[in-house]
Amino acid sequence: MSRALALTFLIATLAGAQDRVRDLASHFEGRVSIYAKNLKTGATYDLGGSNRVNTASTIKVPIIIGVYSAVHDGNAHWTDTSELTPASKVGGSGILQEMSDGSKIPLRDLVRYMILLSDNTATNLVLDHVSGNQVNAYLDKLGIKDTRSLRKILKGSNPEGVSDAGRDLANAKFGIGVATPREMVGLLERLYKGEIVDKDASAEILGIMKKQIWRDGIPRIFDAGGIDVADKPGALDHLRSDVGIVYSKSGPVAMAIWCEEIPKVDWSPDNSGYVFIAKAASALVDQLTYTESR
């Protein structure tokens, strides 16, 4: 095969891979926003990657980044504790709501509960130590302008821990956080490169994310092949999202995938959003590592 013909074949194959993701999106009942990047080659995929989206629990990635920054600067300490009380407990995902009142939990453990179990009570307690404004200030330093922590997770009808960004009426519809898939991938890339706080902090954050217990989105297919994934999913009644790095054999691929406006409320592992995210993640890795694997 001539070089020109080989190049034509490669372009056609890559176009087919792109079509695979778009084809999945075209058949999905809901709104899809995706951004992905091969962290080795720089190849990217963008399907609504600049859309402003409701983070749900994926905001916990910027929050843990903000905490590591605060600890590094001496504005918080891993040994700082929070006491569990009936007033501090919030429903939804997590285990702390079931633990004994009076338990004192260090910040180091709270951030792990927040990421590993997506614990909502832990998240609110973390934000007592490092506020949404502090998180957002560090995001500003990184040049991240659209991703923001907006408030704590609701315990009732009155929002608590509202950041300055959370008081902006333009963010009123976004709940606990707002982001773009492109910016989330930017954060993941900086973690991978060791640029968040320092190399040790970046590696530690990704190490925690690799132990994520919720495996229904990006890791769903890759777990069976023994491929490492560092991720953080999010879920609401009509939303599923996941941000993470797939450490494929052909190179690491960072991705952020959102499924919004899902018609059916389904809290099973086979929610259509989770299934879409898993298939799209596999397709993205195939596309963005094609030239590396052949």
N, C-alpha and C positions, 0 to 999 in steps of 0.2 A: 504494500500500500504506500502511495506517495505521501510526502509530508503534508501537502495541501489537502489530500483526501482524508488523511488521518485527523487533521485539524477540523475539517468539516464534520467528520464523524463525532469528534469530541464535543463540538459546539451543539450538535443535534442531540447528543446524549444528555448534556447538561440542561438543555432546554426541556427535554423530556422529564428530567428530575424536577425542574421548576414547575412544570405542568402537573406533576404528581401532587405537590403541595397545594397548588391552586385548585386542582381538581377536588382534593379533599375539602378545601374551603368552600368550593362552589356547591357542594352537596351537604354542607353543614347547616343545620337550622339555628342560626344565630349570627352574631357579628364576630369576626375573627381578626386579630391583630398579632402580627408576628415580626420578630427581628432575630436574626441569627448571624454568627460570625465564626469562621474557622480561625482560631487563635494562633495557628501556625502559619497559614498562608495569607490571611487577611481577607479571604473571600467572604462575601456577605449575602444574605437573603433578606429582602424587605417586602412585607405585605402589610401595609398599615402600621409600620414600625414607629411612626411619629404620632400615632393616635394617643390622646390622653385617656388613660384607662383607670378604672377603679382597682386599686391594688389588692383588696382583701388582704389576706395574710402574707402576701409577698412583700408588703412594706416592712416586714420583720427583718429582711435582709439589710435595707438601709439603716434600720434601727440598731442592729448588732454592729454594723460598721461604725455608727455614731458612738456606741458605747466603747468600742475599742479605742476610738480617737480620744474620748473623754478620759479614759483610764491612762492612756499614754501621756496626756497633758496634765494629769494629776487632779482633774476635776471630778473623778470618781475612782473608787478602789474596788478591786475584786472581792475584798472581804466585807464591804458594806452589806448590811443585811436588811431584809424586809420581814416584818412579822405578818403572818397570815391572820386575818380577822374575818368575821362574816361580811363586813363591809367591803373588804378588799377582793372578795371572790366574785368572779363573773362566769356566766355560763358559756356553753360552746365547747370547743376542743380543749384538751388538756387534762391534767390530773390534780393540779393544786387545789381546785375547788373541792376535792374529796379528802384533802389532808387536814390534820388536826389544827384547830385554831390555836394560835400561840406559837406555832412552828416558826422558826427564824431561818430564813434562806438567804445565803450569800448571793451577791450579784453574779458571780461566776456561774453558779448553778441556774440562776434565773434565765440567763441568756441561752443556756442549753435547753431548758424546758421550752423556752419560746420558739427555738428553731426545731429541735428534734420532735417535739410533740405538738408544735404550734399552740402552746398553752396560752390562752387568753388572759388568765389571771397573772401569769408570769410577765406577759407583755406589759400590762398596766403597771405592775410593780417596777419593771425595768424603766418605764417612762417616769416613775417617781424619782429615779436616780439620775437619769439623763433625759431631759425633756425633748419634746418634738422640735422646739426651737433650736436646741443644741444639735440635734440630728441634722436639721435642715441647714444650719450654719456650716457644718462640715461638708454637706453636699455642695453648698455654694463654693467652698474652697476647691472642690474637685471639678468645678465647672458644670455641675448638674443643676439645671434650672427648673425643670418641670416635675421632677420626682420630689414629693414632699410627704412627711408625716403630718397628719392633720389633727388627730385627736386620739384619746384612749378608746378602747372597745367599750361600747355602751353597757351599763349595768341597769339602766332604766331609760327614761325619756330625755334626761338631761345629760348632754355630753360633758365629759371632764377632760382635763389636760389638753385643751384646744390650743394649738399652735397659732402663730400669727397667720400662717398660710391657711389654717383651718377657719379663720375668721373672714377670709376672702370669699365673697359671694360666688366668685367664679369656680370655687372648689366645693360648693355646698352639696353637690350630688355625689361626691366621691367617697363618703364614709371615712374610714380611718387613714386612707392614704390615696395619693394619685401618683401616676408614673407614666412613662412611655416605654414600650418594649425596647426601643433603641437605647435609652438611658440605662435601663436595667442591664442590658448586655454590656454597656460601657463599664458599669460597676463590676460585673463578673470578670471582664477582661483585666481590669486593674487588680482585682484580687488574684487572678492567675499570674499576673506579672509581679506580684509582691509590692504593689504601689499603694495599697490601702494601709495607712499608718506606717507599717514597715513590713519586711518580708515575713517575719515571724507571725505578726498579727494576721496578715493575709492568709498564710498557710493554716493558721489555727481556725480561722473562720470557715475556710473551705473544708477543713477536716471535720468540723461540726456538721456542716451541710451534707457531707457524704454519708453521715449516719442518720439522716432523715428517715423517720419511720413510715411516712405516708408515701407509698410507692405506686400510686395509681396513674400518675401522669407521665412525665418524661422518663422515669426509670422503668416503667412498666415492661417494655420490651427488652431493654438493655440488661436488666437484672438476670434474665435467663441466660445471657451470653457471658456473664461475669464481667461486664463492662462497668467501671465505676461511674457514678453520677453524683454530683454535688448540687442539690437543688432545694428549692423552697416553694411548695404549692400554695394556692389560695382557693377558697371556695365560699360562695354565697348561694342563695337559692337558685339564682339564674345566671351564675358565673362560675367558671373554673379557669384557673390560671396556673402557670408554673414557670419558674425562672431557674436556670441551672447550666452547668457545664457537663457535657458528655465526654468522657475521656476515651474516645474511640481509638482503636488500634492505629488508625491513620492520622490521628491528631485530635486535639481537644476542640470541641465545638460548643460555644456559648449560645444560649437561646432563651428567648422570652416569648411565651405563647399565651394569648388571651382568648377565651371564648365567653362572650357576653350575650345577653338576651336569649339565653337558652329557654325554650318554651316550657319544658317540663321540669318540675321540681323533683329531683331524684338524688338522694343522698347515698346511693349504693356506689360501690367501686366501678360499676359499669355505666355511670353517668355519661351521656353522650359527649360532654366536654372532655372528660378524662380520656375517653377512647380516642377522640380526635387528637388531643395533645400527644398521646402515645404514638399514633400513626404519623402525625406531622413531624415529631421529633426524629423518628426513624428515617423519614424521607429527607429531612434536612441534613442529617449526618451523611446519608448516601450522596446527596447532591454536593455538599460543601467539601467532602473528602474524596470526591471521585478521582481527581487527578493524582491524589496521593496514593490511592489504593490500586492503581493500574499502571 
